[in-house]
Amino acid sequence: MSTRMRFTIWRPLATAVITLLTAAFLTPTAAHSASDAAGFSGAARESRPVYSYENAVREAVWVDTGLDGDGDGRTDRVAVDVVRPREPAAQGRKVPVIMDASPYYSCCGRGNESQRKTYDAAGNVVRMPLFYDNYFVPRGYAFVGVDLAGTSRSDGCEDVGGRYEVQSAKAVVDWLNGRARAYTTRTGSATAKADWTNGRTGMIGKSWDGTIANAVAATGVRGLRTIVPISAISSWYDYYFAQGAPLYDSGPDRLADYVDSPESHAKCTAVQRRLVDEAPRTGDLTSLWAERDYVKNAHHVKASVFLVHGLQDLNVRTKHLGQWWDALARNGVERKIWLSQTGHVDPFDFRRATWVDTLHRWFDHELLGYDNGIDREPMADIERHPDQWVTSKVWPPKGTRTATLRPAAGARPGVGALGLRKGTGSATLTDDPALGETDWAAQIDASTPEKAGFVTGALTRDLRLSGSSKVTVTATPTTATAHLSAVLVDVGPDVIRDYAASGEGITTLADRTCWGESTAGDSACFKETTARTADVGQTVVSRGWADLGTYADPGKGVPLTPGQAYTITLDLAATDHVVPAGHRLALIVAGTDKDLIDPPADTGSLTLDLGRTSARVPFVGGTAAFVAATEGSAAGGLGSGPLDGVGAPHHTYRIP
């Protein structure tokens, strides 16, 4: 267990007098004083828990967004709950802010234990979900929990990643920096100033909350110094569609209905209508989706970004991390990344001690200016096996280059080879919506009608994939509609996190550990977890989907002419995976991926032109690495029968 690990078993808090005395002796005064000036450079290496959490100031304000989303004739106010240390203000010091803006504080809860905010009789927050306030407030930070527009105690309308939602969070950053107005009540005229903060703000959150952090950063708002998006969306179109193929049988209107407050639901019928009318299930790109694409505005991002994502996240899929990461890199944004084997899971629940330590050091560096060396450490942490992590100085690693792999027909239908030479001939598959990627991969060495599979021989060296792949397919359909799936598979035995099971790679235990200080109404103690694993014979490592009707225009699908060939390129999700020596790398092309995309109106057959089909895969070492890993390997299947994998993904209504 790490010597830097800072968890405690709950105990009664020290008195405020003792805390103040401790603060006087232990507070890194020079660093805090320096942090009040622009261009500060703190000499301290770590903020310490010297302030009283029990005596922290707890208050609520309502920030004016300047917009009237619900059309009631007055500008909307969003509820902002603040927990901040009392002592710095008394000492004339200003503190930075950690902020989580969420639609879930009232309706659904946050974290593995689905915690909601609770309030006292005066309307001030008693319990703030998650550990952020418990841990960071004693260390000299304020924590701010924002109810997004139209949710919980806020005015306005929830428009799912749109103007009203993003502005409701951005306005809070503006208020923290003296550029927006807030009030002490939802409807009153008494104003509230954020004169206790230096304005330096870091946004954090998982899923929808992290998406808002991305969106606010993409506005370029001044004062937002860093964001920590966890399993976050970078473009809402890509949450609902993959190149025109629908990923869910619903749209953003259902999400808005899920989180709307009763008042918002009654007032926001026009916004709800737009979420239906301008998000057609055809998968066509519209102005609604363009407004919710944060990737195109990455050039506005001034904040640093610490990104966390599960490589097997089948809710917010890793296309989101890949395209956001690449856009940030093109614009020179300071970045750090963690990539786990989990699904849609918070790092607090798969690498808790290291996560709390790393996040602490990140915020100390980015918000307090402490020179603790985190900016000189490796950029990437990657989970190779359950609870076994490696690092990369940069990500993707230097020397990563794309190799073009080509499928070739084999002796049996649907069982071919994968290599560098251009193939000839064709392969035919029949779309079967009852089957998906785990079924196809299990039968990679069998001639089955629903997929076309292409496999290397057993590798003679490890081969590392790092980044996003593309698969170009030329296919002739027998129907006027067709969906395509392409997946890359590591064929060989392994023990991996069971990302398809309940918990998506973790099991929650009864024991608790504590991270920060507790009060009677807000415990810092959370249930521990352990890795949930599966013994497998194959692992899907990357996947992508498309509606073949978008072959000419990714923004608009058209009916296909049966018997005519069409060429389309599928974007596969980002990954970082090592195919070890002795394993094989496979490319599978198929139709509907059960429970991951919806089937087309007609499910027929597709004939692939193998001479015009290829996969561009980023390998560390490029084509030379692929050649070295496949030299001396014999092509063809191993004939071992069906290969075990994780179970089929749960067909449940997913929310980000």
Order of alpha helices (4+ residues) and beta strands (2+ residues): alpha-alpha-beta-beta-alpha-beta-beta-beta-alpha-beta-alpha-beta-beta-beta-alpha-beta-alpha-beta-beta-alpha-alpha-alpha-alpha-beta-alpha-beta-alpha-beta-beta-beta-beta-beta-alpha-beta-beta-beta-beta-beta-beta-beta-beta-beta-beta-beta-beta-alpha
